């Protein structure tokens, strides 16, 4: 079985090559996904994550990347710190924002996810807030 931080790293690696299905496959069937952004995942499970986050995120951003720069692990919990970069599909503006992601991995699957992101750094690219 993969080590807890390796599963989280694998999630980011799969997203970086556009393998959303592979990233969803790393999730527990009853995953609880909490975002602190305008995307909302209502309910539990990979299908809910796809509907509430992946599909709208991919529709809104012409390109984006989540680049982890640090991993902190304690038992089943992994905190990843990193950078979100993206080009908004409507405004064409670039966004750069720092994030913290808190993951819980149980029995080799991602069981919970909590996101904290600098939304004020993202809003100008979306045509909101101050530049």
N, C-alpha and C positions, 0 to 999 in steps of 0.2 A: 504494500500500500504506500502511496506517495506521502511524503511528509507534509504537514499542515502548510508551511509557507510555500512549498512547491506547487500545491494546488492553486493557491492565489496567484503565484507567478504565471502558472499555466493559463489562468483566466485572462490575464493581461496579454500574454503572448498570442492567444487565440484571437482576441479582439484586434490586436495590432496587424494581423494578416487578414482581417475581414471574416473570420470564422465564428460568426455569431452562434450558429448551431452548436459548435464545439464548446463555446463558452457556456451556453445554456445547459449542455450536457454535464457540466461540472457541478450543477446545482442539485440540492436535495429536492424531492418532489413537493415538499411543503415549505420551501424557502420563504423567509420573511425578508422583504427588500424595502428599505426605508431611504428615501432621497430627501435632501434638503434643498431642492431646486424645484422648478415648475413642473417637472415630470413627476407623475404620481403612479405608483404601482398599487393597485387596489386588489387585495386578496393575496393568496399565497400560491407559489408554484412558478416554475420556469415560464409557462405560457403567459402568466400575468406580467412577469418581468419583460417578456418580449413585447407584449401589447402596450404596457404602460411606460416603458423606457426605451427599449431598443428601437422599435419602429418609429416613434416620434423623434428620437434623437437623430437617427439616420436620415429622416425626412427634413429636419430643420438645418442640419449642418452638411455642407458640401463635402467637408472632410473634417475629421477630428482624430485626436490621439489622446490616450491616457498613458502617461509615462511615469511609472513609479520610480522614485529616487531613493527610497529608504523603506525597509521592512522591519517591524518590531514584533516579535512573537513571544507570547506567554501562553503556554498550554494550547488550547483550541482557538485562541484569539490571535489574529494578525492585524496589525495596523500598517497600512501602506500610506506613505506620504508621497506626493508627486505633483505633476503638472498636467492640466487639461489644456490642449491647444486645439483651436478649430477655426474654420472659415465658414461663416454663416451663409447659407444658400440664398437668402433674400438680399441682405445688405452687402454681401461680399467682404465684410469686415472680419479681421482676425481677432481672436480672443486668446488670452493667456491667463490662466487662473490656477492657483494652488488648491490642492484638495487633501483631505484626510479620509481614508476609507477604513472602516472597522469591519472585519470579517470574522465569522465563527465557522469553523470547519469541524464537522462531526462525521465519523464513520466514512471518511474519504470524500465527503460532499460538502459544498458550501451550504450552510444551514441558515445563516443570517448575514445581512449586509446593511451597514449604515454609512451614509455619505454626508460629508461636510465639505462644502466648496465655497470659494470666494465668488458669490454670485454678482457682487458689485463689479468685479473684473470682467464678467461675462456680459452683463447688461448692455454696455455700449455696442458690442457687436450685434446684439439682437435688436438694436435701435431703441433701446430703453436706457433711462438713467443719464448720467453725465458722461461726457467724453473726457 
